[in-house]
Amino acid sequence: MKRSAAGATRGRTARKDRPGARTPRPARLGVRAKFWLTLGPRTLFGDGKADLLEAVDRLGSLRSAAESMGMSYRHVWGLLRELDDAAGFPFLEHSGTGPRTSLRLTAEGRRFIQAYRRFRAPLGEVVEQRFRRVFRG
């Protein structure tokens, strides 16, 4: 539909808001939502940190996990140190003693991630359902 210089539509009259009228939306409009757990005003935990911790557990190395996610080792180290401090427990531990041991999730860290995933799992579908209901797509 084309608009004239004055902004009026040509070809058909504009619809007024009325119950049951479809909400106009671009053909490829979609929705994405992000969720975080917070501690006071600070973000504590979300999908990114969960993915990072699982990568460390899978790869056994903070450096390898950082590289796999396109992040610097220093940045990842700082994020996880801040997370441990805020949570009050460590998320990672060494698998043994000595300089060549791998890192793995602690029992508390594993339980926390599992609880977060259970909390997070249905939220995407809830947002998608709400989007479809509001935009009738």
HELIX and SHEET records of a PDB file:
HELIX    1   1 ASP A   47  LEU A   59  1                                  13    
HELIX    2   2 LEU A   62  SER A   68  1                                   7    
HELIX    3   3 TYR A   73  ALA A   87  1                                  15    
HELIX    4   4 ALA A  107  ARG A  120  1                                  14    
HELIX    5   5 LEU A  123  PHE A  135  1                                  13    
SHEET    1   A 2 TRP A  36  LEU A  39  0                                        
SHEET    2   A 2 ARG A  42  GLY A  46 -1                                        
SHEET    1   B 2 LEU A  92  HIS A  94  0                                        
SHEET    2   B 2 LEU A 103  LEU A 105 -1                                        
END                                                                             
